[in-house]
């Protein structure tokens, strides 16, 4: 698959083909798509060049290395997730309400930043960049666990469960969204981002039983 584009029509009206001009944002998005298709480790700069339809030297005009592309992509996902957690923690509300806010925000980030979060979830820790990203992800999980523990202390969440395990299971359920949710196809009200967040919250706090 190539992302090479057709340039605007020339004076005679027929389209001209040529090397597409990418800004940094577009280049990052396309590279992330390629990483997700082929795997980061298996993707060479040559593969990126082929898919972008530009030379490797043109890529280096925007970034110094493949690893820099990875770091920028992971920061996109992690910054958004950390912002959600920070916002929930800062709310003047009971812990259970702050937890629900974090859950909804996390679902929203996964839908809005799906390619970047998908890349994050597939990391293996094979480089310093990946190791740092995985540690940031673990920190997010711990912070969610702390919110669950606070809600347990306040009596809003059952206290016979491990807050640490609950946070991992909860985020694991949310993270699975990247494997099956197709926002460009499932556009009905029932499958909107808000409805998806409602379902996650209902499962997390009420389960499937009617009583």
Secondary structure as UniProt FT lines:
FT   STRAND          6..9
FT   TURN            11..12
FT   STRAND          15..17
FT   HELIX           24..38
FT   TURN            40..42
FT   HELIX           45..52
FT   HELIX           56..60
FT   TURN            61..62
FT   HELIX           66..90
FT   HELIX           95..112
FT   HELIX           114..121
FT   HELIX           128..153
FT   TURN            154..155
FT   HELIX           163..175
FT   HELIX           177..180
FT   TURN            183..185
FT   HELIX           189..191
FT   HELIX           193..205
//
